[in-house]
Structures are given as structure tokens and as C-alpha cells.
Amino acid sequence: MKTSLILDDRVFEDAKNEAHKTGKAMSEIVSTWAAIGRDHWLQKKNQTPKKFRSLNLGLEKVDLTNRKEWMEVLEDDRS
């Protein structure tokens, strides 16, 4: 399929250099890169999100419902 794209200058230069090194057409290089990116994106999209386990950090040292108290703790340079 023939189309027009606006490419980032770095992508264009890299594709041009790769085409020069390999003797392939720039369109083939960009198409290959796009296919690799598409496959990677689909693979990431279909992965189940990582599950994080909770970690017990002990008792709270500040009442987080009392904004004044925790602001004072944050501003205290002694800790």
C-alpha cells in the first residue's frame, strides 16, 4: 500500500542509513520496523498486569487523616 507519513527526523535518518547499509528500500526498512513495533505493542497490550503484593511497614507513625500533624512531621528537619 502506498501512503504518506510524517516521520521523526531521527527515525528518517536511521532508516536512510539502514537502507544504505543493507541495500534495501527505505519503505521496506520502515515497514519492518513498524511491524516489529506493532508486534511488541500487541504483546504488551495482551499481557496481564503485574500484581504487587502488599508489604507490612509496621504501625503508622503519623495519623494520615490529620493533615496538620503529618505536615509538621514532613517539615521537621530532625527526623
PyMOL Python script that loads the backbone (N, CA, C, O; Angstrom):
from pymol import cmd

cmd.read_pdbstr("""\
ATOM      1  N   MET A   1       0.844  -1.172   0.000  1.00  0.00           N
ATOM      2  CA  MET A   1       0.000   0.000   0.000  1.00  0.00           C
ATOM      3  C   MET A   1       0.889   1.235   0.000  1.00  0.00           C
ATOM      4  O   MET A   1       1.888   1.289   0.717  1.00  0.00           O
ATOM      5  N   LYS A   2       0.537   2.187  -0.776  1.00  0.00           N
ATOM      6  CA  LYS A   2       1.306   3.425  -0.846  1.00  0.00           C
ATOM      7  C   LYS A   2       0.598   4.472   0.008  1.00  0.00           C
ATOM      8  O   LYS A   2      -0.614   4.656  -0.095  1.00  0.00           O
ATOM      9  N   THR A   3       1.374   5.160   0.855  1.00  0.00           N
ATOM     10  CA  THR A   3       0.813   6.197   1.720  1.00  0.00           C
ATOM     11  C   THR A   3       1.897   7.218   2.029  1.00  0.00           C
ATOM     12  O   THR A   3       3.065   7.017   1.697  1.00  0.00           O
ATOM     13  N   SER A   4       1.509   8.297   2.656  1.00  0.00           N
ATOM     14  CA  SER A   4       2.464   9.314   3.100  1.00  0.00           C
ATOM     15  C   SER A   4       2.458   9.346   4.616  1.00  0.00           C
ATOM     16  O   SER A   4       1.404   9.272   5.249  1.00  0.00           O
ATOM     17  N   LEU A   5       3.638   9.456   5.186  1.00  0.00           N
ATOM     18  CA  LEU A   5       3.780   9.524   6.640  1.00  0.00           C
ATOM     19  C   LEU A   5       4.693  10.687   7.005  1.00  0.00           C
ATOM     20  O   LEU A   5       5.574  11.074   6.237  1.00  0.00           O
ATOM     21  N   ILE A   6       4.469  11.221   8.165  1.00  0.00           N
ATOM     22  CA  ILE A   6       5.391  12.214   8.724  1.00  0.00           C
ATOM     23  C   ILE A   6       6.202  11.475   9.781  1.00  0.00           C
ATOM     24  O   ILE A   6       5.654  11.002  10.777  1.00  0.00           O
ATOM     25  N   LEU A   7       7.503  11.380   9.559  1.00  0.00           N
ATOM     26  CA  LEU A   7       8.387  10.664  10.466  1.00  0.00           C
ATOM     27  C   LEU A   7       9.246  11.634  11.253  1.00  0.00           C
ATOM     28  O   LEU A   7       9.590  12.715  10.776  1.00  0.00           O
ATOM     29  N   ASP A   8       9.579  11.233  12.448  1.00  0.00           N
ATOM     30  CA  ASP A   8      10.546  11.965  13.245  1.00  0.00           C
ATOM     31  C   ASP A   8      11.867  11.993  12.470  1.00  0.00           C
ATOM     32  O   ASP A   8      12.234  11.006  11.832  1.00  0.00           O
ATOM     33  N   ASP A   9      12.568  13.103  12.526  1.00  0.00           N
ATOM     34  CA  ASP A   9      13.821  13.241  11.777  1.00  0.00           C
ATOM     35  C   ASP A   9      14.817  12.133  12.100  1.00  0.00           C
ATOM     36  O   ASP A   9      15.494  11.628  11.205  1.00  0.00           O
ATOM     37  N   ARG A  10      14.911  11.751  13.375  1.00  0.00           N
ATOM     38  CA  ARG A  10      15.853  10.699  13.764  1.00  0.00           C
ATOM     39  C   ARG A  10      15.470   9.363  13.144  1.00  0.00           C
ATOM     40  O   ARG A  10      16.339   8.610  12.704  1.00  0.00           O
ATOM     41  N   VAL A  11      14.166   9.061  13.107  1.00  0.00           N
ATOM     42  CA  VAL A  11      13.705   7.811  12.507  1.00  0.00           C
ATOM     43  C   VAL A  11      14.031   7.808  11.019  1.00  0.00           C
ATOM     44  O   VAL A  11      14.502   6.806  10.481  1.00  0.00           O
ATOM     45  N   PHE A  12      13.780   8.925  10.364  1.00  0.00           N
ATOM     46  CA  PHE A  12      14.079   9.038   8.933  1.00  0.00           C
ATOM     47  C   PHE A  12      15.558   8.810   8.665  1.00  0.00           C
ATOM     48  O   PHE A  12      15.921   8.041   7.775  1.00  0.00           O
ATOM     49  N   GLU A  13      16.416   9.481   9.437  1.00  0.00           N
ATOM     50  CA  GLU A  13      17.868   9.350   9.228  1.00  0.00           C
ATOM     51  C   GLU A  13      18.325   7.920   9.507  1.00  0.00           C
ATOM     52  O   GLU A  13      19.138   7.373   8.762  1.00  0.00           O
ATOM     53  N   ASP A  14      17.813   7.318  10.563  1.00  0.00           N
ATOM     54  CA  ASP A  14      18.184   5.935  10.876  1.00  0.00           C
ATOM     55  C   ASP A  14      17.734   4.986   9.769  1.00  0.00           C
ATOM     56  O   ASP A  14      18.474   4.077   9.393  1.00  0.00           O
ATOM     57  N   ALA A  15      16.528   5.191   9.245  1.00  0.00           N
ATOM     58  CA  ALA A  15      16.019   4.344   8.165  1.00  0.00           C
ATOM     59  C   ALA A  15      16.854   4.535   6.900  1.00  0.00           C
ATOM     60  O   ALA A  15      17.150   3.574   6.190  1.00  0.00           O
ATOM     61  N   LYS A  16      17.226   5.772   6.630  1.00  0.00           N
ATOM     62  CA  LYS A  16      18.040   6.064   5.448  1.00  0.00           C
ATOM     63  C   LYS A  16      19.408   5.387   5.564  1.00  0.00           C
ATOM     64  O   LYS A  16      19.907   4.808   4.600  1.00  0.00           O
ATOM     65  N   ASN A  17      20.005   5.467   6.754  1.00  0.00           N
ATOM     66  CA  ASN A  17      21.303   4.826   6.974  1.00  0.00           C
ATOM     67  C   ASN A  17      21.191   3.305   6.864  1.00  0.00           C
ATOM     68  O   ASN A  17      22.049   2.661   6.261  1.00  0.00           O
ATOM     69  N   GLU A  18      20.159   2.744   7.433  1.00  0.00           N
ATOM     70  CA  GLU A  18      19.957   1.290   7.375  1.00  0.00           C
ATOM     71  C   GLU A  18      19.724   0.845   5.934  1.00  0.00           C
ATOM     72  O   GLU A  18      20.237  -0.194   5.517  1.00  0.00           O
ATOM     73  N   ALA A  19      18.966   1.609   5.184  1.00  0.00           N
ATOM     74  CA  ALA A  19      18.727   1.286   3.775  1.00  0.00           C
ATOM     75  C   ALA A  19      20.028   1.323   2.988  1.00  0.00           C
ATOM     76  O   ALA A  19      20.271   0.474   2.130  1.00  0.00           O
ATOM     77  N   HIS A  20      20.854   2.305   3.285  1.00  0.00           N
ATOM     78  CA  HIS A  20      22.146   2.418   2.601  1.00  0.00           C
ATOM     79  C   HIS A  20      23.044   1.221   2.934  1.00  0.00           C
ATOM     80  O   HIS A  20      23.695   0.665   2.050  1.00  0.00           O
ATOM     81  N   LYS A  21      23.075   0.828   4.217  1.00  0.00           N
ATOM     82  CA  LYS A  21      23.927  -0.291   4.646  1.00  0.00           C
ATOM     83  C   LYS A  21      23.466  -1.625   4.066  1.00  0.00           C
ATOM     84  O   LYS A  21      24.285  -2.446   3.654  1.00  0.00           O
ATOM     85  N   THR A  22      22.147  -1.836   4.035  1.00  0.00           N
ATOM     86  CA  THR A  22      21.614  -3.140   3.643  1.00  0.00           C
ATOM     87  C   THR A  22      21.250  -3.242   2.173  1.00  0.00           C
ATOM     88  O   THR A  22      21.082  -4.344   1.653  1.00  0.00           O
ATOM     89  N   GLY A  23      21.127  -2.114   1.501  1.00  0.00           N
ATOM     90  CA  GLY A  23      20.722  -2.128   0.107  1.00  0.00           C
ATOM     91  C   GLY A  23      19.223  -2.308  -0.073  1.00  0.00           C
ATOM     92  O   GLY A  23      18.747  -2.501  -1.192  1.00  0.00           O
ATOM     93  N   LYS A  24      18.482  -2.244   1.019  1.00  0.00           N
ATOM     94  CA  LYS A  24      17.023  -2.370   0.950  1.00  0.00           C
ATOM     95  C   LYS A  24      16.411  -0.992   0.782  1.00  0.00           C
ATOM     96  O   LYS A  24      17.048   0.024   1.064  1.00  0.00           O
ATOM     97  N   ALA A  25      15.164  -0.967   0.319  1.00  0.00           N
ATOM     98  CA  ALA A  25      14.450   0.303   0.158  1.00  0.00           C
ATOM     99  C   ALA A  25      14.053   0.839   1.540  1.00  0.00           C
ATOM    100  O   ALA A  25      13.790   0.074   2.468  1.00  0.00           O
ATOM    101  N   MET A  26      14.016   2.147   1.648  1.00  0.00           N
ATOM    102  CA  MET A  26      13.605   2.753   2.918  1.00  0.00           C
ATOM    103  C   MET A  26      12.209   2.291   3.315  1.00  0.00           C
ATOM    104  O   MET A  26      11.942   2.070   4.497  1.00  0.00           O
ATOM    105  N   SER A  27      11.321   2.143   2.341  1.00  0.00           N
ATOM    106  CA  SER A  27       9.960   1.710   2.661  1.00  0.00           C
ATOM    107  C   SER A  27       9.963   0.323   3.283  1.00  0.00           C
ATOM    108  O   SER A  27       9.156   0.040   4.168  1.00  0.00           O
ATOM    109  N   GLU A  28      10.864  -0.546   2.831  1.00  0.00           N
ATOM    110  CA  GLU A  28      10.956  -1.891   3.411  1.00  0.00           C
ATOM    111  C   GLU A  28      11.482  -1.820   4.847  1.00  0.00           C
ATOM    112  O   GLU A  28      11.002  -2.531   5.730  1.00  0.00           O
ATOM    113  N   ILE A  29      12.464  -0.962   5.065  1.00  0.00           N
ATOM    114  CA  ILE A  29      13.031  -0.792   6.413  1.00  0.00           C
ATOM    115  C   ILE A  29      11.955  -0.273   7.370  1.00  0.00           C
ATOM    116  O   ILE A  29      11.748  -0.843   8.441  1.00  0.00           O
ATOM    117  N   VAL A  30      11.279   0.794   6.988  1.00  0.00           N
ATOM    118  CA  VAL A  30      10.266   1.400   7.858  1.00  0.00           C
ATOM    119  C   VAL A  30       9.116   0.424   8.086  1.00  0.00           C
ATOM    120  O   VAL A  30       8.590   0.339   9.196  1.00  0.00           O
ATOM    121  N   SER A  31       8.724  -0.308   7.055  1.00  0.00           N
ATOM    122  CA  SER A  31       7.649  -1.286   7.192  1.00  0.00           C
ATOM    123  C   SER A  31       8.040  -2.392   8.175  1.00  0.00           C
ATOM    124  O   SER A  31       7.227  -2.811   8.999  1.00  0.00           O
ATOM    125  N   THR A  32       9.275  -2.858   8.085  1.00  0.00           N
ATOM    126  CA  THR A  32       9.762  -3.886   9.016  1.00  0.00           C
ATOM    127  C   THR A  32       9.762  -3.361  10.449  1.00  0.00           C
ATOM    128  O   THR A  32       9.309  -4.039  11.371  1.00  0.00           O
ATOM    129  N   TRP A  33      10.275  -2.148  10.620  1.00  0.00           N
ATOM    130  CA  TRP A  33      10.299  -1.562  11.955  1.00  0.00           C
ATOM    131  C   TRP A  33       8.888  -1.385  12.507  1.00  0.00           C
ATOM    132  O   TRP A  33       8.646  -1.635  13.688  1.00  0.00           O
ATOM    133  N   ALA A  34       7.962  -0.956  11.660  1.00  0.00           N
ATOM    134  CA  ALA A  34       6.573  -0.772  12.095  1.00  0.00           C
ATOM    135  C   ALA A  34       5.967  -2.105  12.513  1.00  0.00           C
ATOM    136  O   ALA A  34       5.249  -2.174  13.510  1.00  0.00           O
ATOM    137  N   ALA A  35       6.251  -3.170  11.755  1.00  0.00           N
ATOM    138  CA  ALA A  35       5.718  -4.487  12.098  1.00  0.00           C
ATOM    139  C   ALA A  35       6.275  -4.975  13.433  1.00  0.00           C
ATOM    140  O   ALA A  35       5.547  -5.547  14.244  1.00  0.00           O
ATOM    141  N   ILE A  36       7.559  -4.749  13.653  1.00  0.00           N
ATOM    142  CA  ILE A  36       8.178  -5.130  14.929  1.00  0.00           C
ATOM    143  C   ILE A  36       7.541  -4.349  16.071  1.00  0.00           C
ATOM    144  O   ILE A  36       7.217  -4.917  17.114  1.00  0.00           O
ATOM    145  N   GLY A  37       7.362  -3.052  15.872  1.00  0.00           N
ATOM    146  CA  GLY A  37       6.730  -2.216  16.893  1.00  0.00           C
ATOM    147  C   GLY A  37       5.295  -2.628  17.153  1.00  0.00           C
ATOM    148  O   GLY A  37       4.858  -2.656  18.304  1.00  0.00           O
ATOM    149  N   ARG A  38       4.557  -2.948  16.101  1.00  0.00           N
ATOM    150  CA  ARG A  38       3.175  -3.402  16.248  1.00  0.00           C
ATOM    151  C   ARG A  38       3.118  -4.696  17.048  1.00  0.00           C
ATOM    152  O   ARG A  38       2.301  -4.829  17.959  1.00  0.00           O
ATOM    153  N   ASP A  39       3.983  -5.650  16.712  1.00  0.00           N
ATOM    154  CA  ASP A  39       4.001  -6.930  17.427  1.00  0.00           C
ATOM    155  C   ASP A  39       4.335  -6.726  18.898  1.00  0.00           C
ATOM    156  O   ASP A  39       3.717  -7.335  19.771  1.00  0.00           O
ATOM    157  N   HIS A  40       5.307  -5.874  19.169  1.00  0.00           N
ATOM    158  CA  HIS A  40       5.695  -5.581  20.557  1.00  0.00           C
ATOM    159  C   HIS A  40       4.535  -4.925  21.307  1.00  0.00           C
ATOM    160  O   HIS A  40       4.245  -5.281  22.449  1.00  0.00           O
ATOM    161  N   TRP A  41       3.883  -3.975  20.662  1.00  0.00           N
ATOM    162  CA  TRP A  41       2.762  -3.267  21.279  1.00  0.00           C
ATOM    163  C   TRP A  41       1.617  -4.235  21.586  1.00  0.00           C
ATOM    164  O   TRP A  41       1.036  -4.183  22.670  1.00  0.00           O
ATOM    165  N   LEU A  42       1.290  -5.118  20.634  1.00  0.00           N
ATOM    166  CA  LEU A  42       0.213  -6.088  20.856  1.00  0.00           C
ATOM    167  C   LEU A  42       0.563  -7.064  21.973  1.00  0.00           C
ATOM    168  O   LEU A  42      -0.296  -7.450  22.765  1.00  0.00           O
ATOM    169  N   GLN A  43       1.823  -7.454  22.028  1.00  0.00           N
ATOM    170  CA  GLN A  43       2.265  -8.364  23.082  1.00  0.00           C
ATOM    171  C   GLN A  43       2.121  -7.706  24.452  1.00  0.00           C
ATOM    172  O   GLN A  43       1.625  -8.328  25.392  1.00  0.00           O
ATOM    173  N   LYS A  44       2.553  -6.453  24.567  1.00  0.00           N
ATOM    174  CA  LYS A  44       2.426  -5.724  25.830  1.00  0.00           C
ATOM    175  C   LYS A  44       0.964  -5.495  26.188  1.00  0.00           C
ATOM    176  O   LYS A  44       0.582  -5.601  27.354  1.00  0.00           O
ATOM    177  N   LYS A  45       0.152  -5.184  25.191  1.00  0.00           N
ATOM    178  CA  LYS A  45      -1.260  -4.894  25.403  1.00  0.00           C
ATOM    179  C   LYS A  45      -1.995  -6.116  25.954  1.00  0.00           C
ATOM    180  O   LYS A  45      -2.907  -5.979  26.769  1.00  0.00           O
ATOM    181  N   ASN A  46      -1.600  -7.299  25.511  1.00  0.00           N
ATOM    182  CA  ASN A  46      -2.286  -8.529  25.902  1.00  0.00           C
ATOM    183  C   ASN A  46      -1.723  -9.167  27.166  1.00  0.00           C
ATOM    184  O   ASN A  46      -2.248 -10.179  27.628  1.00  0.00           O
ATOM    185  N   GLN A  47      -0.665  -8.593  27.733  1.00  0.00           N
ATOM    186  CA  GLN A  47      -0.109  -9.128  28.969  1.00  0.00           C
ATOM    187  C   GLN A  47      -1.009  -8.782  30.136  1.00  0.00           C
ATOM    188  O   GLN A  47      -1.608  -7.707  30.180  1.00  0.00           O
ATOM    189  N   THR A  48      -1.098  -9.690  31.067  1.00  0.00           N
ATOM    190  CA  THR A  48      -1.852  -9.376  32.278  1.00  0.00           C
ATOM    191  C   THR A  48      -1.003  -8.443  33.128  1.00  0.00           C
ATOM    192  O   THR A  48       0.217  -8.589  33.201  1.00  0.00           O
ATOM    193  N   PRO A  49      -1.653  -7.495  33.761  1.00  0.00           N
ATOM    194  CA  PRO A  49      -0.892  -6.543  34.574  1.00  0.00           C
ATOM    195  C   PRO A  49      -0.164  -7.261  35.714  1.00  0.00           C
ATOM    196  O   PRO A  49      -0.649  -8.255  36.255  1.00  0.00           O
ATOM    197  N   LYS A  50       0.982  -6.744  36.054  1.00  0.00           N
ATOM    198  CA  LYS A  50       1.729  -7.315  37.170  1.00  0.00           C
ATOM    199  C   LYS A  50       0.960  -7.082  38.459  1.00  0.00           C
ATOM    200  O   LYS A  50       0.353  -6.031  38.667  1.00  0.00           O
ATOM    201  N   LYS A  51       1.004  -8.084  39.310  1.00  0.00           N
ATOM    202  CA  LYS A  51       0.352  -7.949  40.609  1.00  0.00           C
ATOM    203  C   LYS A  51       1.433  -7.690  41.652  1.00  0.00           C
ATOM    204  O   LYS A  51       2.453  -8.377  41.700  1.00  0.00           O
ATOM    205  N   PHE A  52       1.190  -6.710  42.462  1.00  0.00           N
ATOM    206  CA  PHE A  52       2.127  -6.369  43.514  1.00  0.00           C
ATOM    207  C   PHE A  52       1.546  -6.824  44.850  1.00  0.00           C
ATOM    208  O   PHE A  52       0.359  -6.648  45.124  1.00  0.00           O
ATOM    209  N   ARG A  53       2.386  -7.394  45.647  1.00  0.00           N
ATOM    210  CA  ARG A  53       1.907  -7.807  46.961  1.00  0.00           C
ATOM    211  C   ARG A  53       2.167  -6.687  47.962  1.00  0.00           C
ATOM    212  O   ARG A  53       3.114  -5.910  47.836  1.00  0.00           O
ATOM    213  N   SER A  54       1.315  -6.639  48.930  1.00  0.00           N
ATOM    214  CA  SER A  54       1.469  -5.590  49.932  1.00  0.00           C
ATOM    215  C   SER A  54       2.619  -5.942  50.870  1.00  0.00           C
ATOM    216  O   SER A  54       2.990  -7.107  51.016  1.00  0.00           O
ATOM    217  N   LEU A  55       3.154  -4.944  51.481  1.00  0.00           N
ATOM    218  CA  LEU A  55       4.270  -5.111  52.392  1.00  0.00           C
ATOM    219  C   LEU A  55       3.917  -4.417  53.696  1.00  0.00           C
ATOM    220  O   LEU A  55       3.526  -3.250  53.705  1.00  0.00           O
ATOM    221  N   ASN A  56       4.056  -5.128  54.774  1.00  0.00           N
ATOM    222  CA  ASN A  56       3.741  -4.567  56.082  1.00  0.00           C
ATOM    223  C   ASN A  56       4.914  -3.699  56.531  1.00  0.00           C
ATOM    224  O   ASN A  56       6.021  -4.193  56.744  1.00  0.00           O
ATOM    225  N   LEU A  57       4.660  -2.419  56.669  1.00  0.00           N
ATOM    226  CA  LEU A  57       5.702  -1.476  57.082  1.00  0.00           C
ATOM    227  C   LEU A  57       5.616  -1.138  58.566  1.00  0.00           C
ATOM    228  O   LEU A  57       6.298  -0.231  59.045  1.00  0.00           O
ATOM    229  N   GLY A  58       4.785  -1.863  59.278  1.00  0.00           N
ATOM    230  CA  GLY A  58       4.653  -1.620  60.704  1.00  0.00           C
ATOM    231  C   GLY A  58       3.546  -0.622  60.988  1.00  0.00           C
ATOM    232  O   GLY A  58       2.755  -0.276  60.110  1.00  0.00           O
ATOM    233  N   LEU A  59       3.506  -0.174  62.216  1.00  0.00           N
ATOM    234  CA  LEU A  59       2.472   0.761  62.630  1.00  0.00           C
ATOM    235  C   LEU A  59       2.705   2.142  62.031  1.00  0.00           C
ATOM    236  O   LEU A  59       3.841   2.556  61.801  1.00  0.00           O
ATOM    237  N   GLU A  60       1.615   2.836  61.788  1.00  0.00           N
ATOM    238  CA  GLU A  60       1.718   4.204  61.282  1.00  0.00           C
ATOM    239  C   GLU A  60       2.355   5.094  62.335  1.00  0.00           C
ATOM    240  O   GLU A  60       2.043   4.977  63.520  1.00  0.00           O
ATOM    241  N   LYS A  61       3.227   5.963  61.921  1.00  0.00           N
ATOM    242  CA  LYS A  61       3.868   6.887  62.845  1.00  0.00           C
ATOM    243  C   LYS A  61       3.174   8.235  62.840  1.00  0.00           C
ATOM    244  O   LYS A  61       3.428   9.079  63.699  1.00  0.00           O
ATOM    245  N   VAL A  62       2.294   8.432  61.866  1.00  0.00           N
ATOM    246  CA  VAL A  62       1.565   9.687  61.731  1.00  0.00           C
ATOM    247  C   VAL A  62       0.133   9.352  61.361  1.00  0.00           C
ATOM    248  O   VAL A  62      -0.115   8.434  60.579  1.00  0.00           O
ATOM    249  N   ASP A  63      -0.799  10.089  61.919  1.00  0.00           N
ATOM    250  CA  ASP A  63      -2.203   9.928  61.555  1.00  0.00           C
ATOM    251  C   ASP A  63      -2.425  10.651  60.231  1.00  0.00           C
ATOM    252  O   ASP A  63      -2.443  11.881  60.176  1.00  0.00           O
ATOM    253  N   LEU A  64      -2.592   9.875  59.172  1.00  0.00           N
ATOM    254  CA  LEU A  64      -2.702  10.475  57.848  1.00  0.00           C
ATOM    255  C   LEU A  64      -4.014  11.220  57.653  1.00  0.00           C
ATOM    256  O   LEU A  64      -4.157  11.972  56.689  1.00  0.00           O
ATOM    257  N   THR A  65      -4.962  11.029  58.537  1.00  0.00           N
ATOM    258  CA  THR A  65      -6.214  11.776  58.432  1.00  0.00           C
ATOM    259  C   THR A  65      -6.075  13.170  59.042  1.00  0.00           C
ATOM    260  O   THR A  65      -6.956  14.013  58.877  1.00  0.00           O
ATOM    261  N   ASN A  66      -4.961  13.410  59.749  1.00  0.00           N
ATOM    262  CA  ASN A  66      -4.716  14.700  60.381  1.00  0.00           C
ATOM    263  C   ASN A  66      -3.625  15.421  59.578  1.00  0.00           C
ATOM    264  O   ASN A  66      -2.432  15.250  59.829  1.00  0.00           O
ATOM    265  N   ARG A  67      -4.062  16.225  58.616  1.00  0.00           N
ATOM    266  CA  ARG A  67      -3.128  16.887  57.705  1.00  0.00           C
ATOM    267  C   ARG A  67      -2.118  17.756  58.457  1.00  0.00           C
ATOM    268  O   ARG A  67      -0.932  17.755  58.127  1.00  0.00           O
ATOM    269  N   LYS A  68      -2.574  18.477  59.441  1.00  0.00           N
ATOM    270  CA  LYS A  68      -1.676  19.363  60.188  1.00  0.00           C
ATOM    271  C   LYS A  68      -0.548  18.555  60.827  1.00  0.00           C
ATOM    272  O   LYS A  68       0.606  18.984  60.811  1.00  0.00           O
ATOM    273  N   GLU A  69      -0.867  17.404  61.380  1.00  0.00           N
ATOM    274  CA  GLU A  69       0.143  16.586  62.052  1.00  0.00           C
ATOM    275  C   GLU A  69       1.191  16.076  61.057  1.00  0.00           C
ATOM    276  O   GLU A  69       2.388  16.177  61.323  1.00  0.00           O
ATOM    277  N   TRP A  70       0.756  15.531  59.915  1.00  0.00           N
ATOM    278  CA  TRP A  70       1.760  14.983  59.006  1.00  0.00           C
ATOM    279  C   TRP A  70       2.535  16.066  58.278  1.00  0.00           C
ATOM    280  O   TRP A  70       3.672  15.837  57.865  1.00  0.00           O
ATOM    281  N   MET A  71       1.940  17.249  58.112  1.00  0.00           N
ATOM    282  CA  MET A  71       2.699  18.357  57.536  1.00  0.00           C
ATOM    283  C   MET A  71       3.806  18.802  58.493  1.00  0.00           C
ATOM    284  O   MET A  71       4.909  19.140  58.064  1.00  0.00           O
ATOM    285  N   GLU A  72       3.509  18.799  59.766  1.00  0.00           N
ATOM    286  CA  GLU A  72       4.519  19.160  60.769  1.00  0.00           C
ATOM    287  C   GLU A  72       5.653  18.151  60.763  1.00  0.00           C
ATOM    288  O   GLU A  72       6.819  18.528  60.879  1.00  0.00           O
ATOM    289  N   VAL A  73       5.325  16.871  60.630  1.00  0.00           N
ATOM    290  CA  VAL A  73       6.345  15.820  60.606  1.00  0.00           C
ATOM    291  C   VAL A  73       7.223  15.998  59.354  1.00  0.00           C
ATOM    292  O   VAL A  73       8.445  15.861  59.426  1.00  0.00           O
ATOM    293  N   LEU A  74       6.607  16.298  58.234  1.00  0.00           N
ATOM    294  CA  LEU A  74       7.377  16.474  56.994  1.00  0.00           C
ATOM    295  C   LEU A  74       8.293  17.692  57.069  1.00  0.00           C
ATOM    296  O   LEU A  74       9.392  17.685  56.514  1.00  0.00           O
ATOM    297  N   GLU A  75       7.842  18.723  57.751  1.00  0.00           N
ATOM    298  CA  GLU A  75       8.647  19.953  57.846  1.00  0.00           C
ATOM    299  C   GLU A  75       9.725  19.865  58.926  1.00  0.00           C
ATOM    300  O   GLU A  75      10.641  20.687  58.955  1.00  0.00           O
ATOM    301  N   ASP A  76       9.618  18.862  59.821  1.00  0.00           N
ATOM    302  CA  ASP A  76      10.586  18.708  60.894  1.00  0.00           C
ATOM    303  C   ASP A  76      11.896  18.155  60.320  1.00  0.00           C
ATOM    304  O   ASP A  76      11.921  17.038  59.804  1.00  0.00           O
ATOM    305  N   ASP A  77      12.969  18.923  60.405  1.00  0.00           N
ATOM    306  CA  ASP A  77      14.266  18.512  59.849  1.00  0.00           C
ATOM    307  C   ASP A  77      15.023  17.531  60.744  1.00  0.00           C
ATOM    308  O   ASP A  77      16.047  16.985  60.332  1.00  0.00           O
ATOM    309  N   ARG A  78      14.540  17.305  61.942  1.00  0.00           N
ATOM    310  CA  ARG A  78      15.259  16.450  62.883  1.00  0.00           C
ATOM    311  C   ARG A  78      15.145  14.972  62.535  1.00  0.00           C
ATOM    312  O   ARG A  78      15.979  14.179  62.971  1.00  0.00           O
ATOM    313  N   SER A  79      14.141  14.581  61.764  1.00  0.00           N
ATOM    314  CA  SER A  79      13.946  13.141  61.511  1.00  0.00           C
ATOM    315  C   SER A  79      14.701  12.654  60.316  1.00  0.00           C
ATOM    316  O   SER A  79      14.634  11.471  59.983  1.00  0.00           O
TER     317      SER A  79
END
""", "prot")
cmd.dss("prot")
cmd.show_as("cartoon", "prot")
cmd.util.cbc("prot")
cmd.orient("prot")
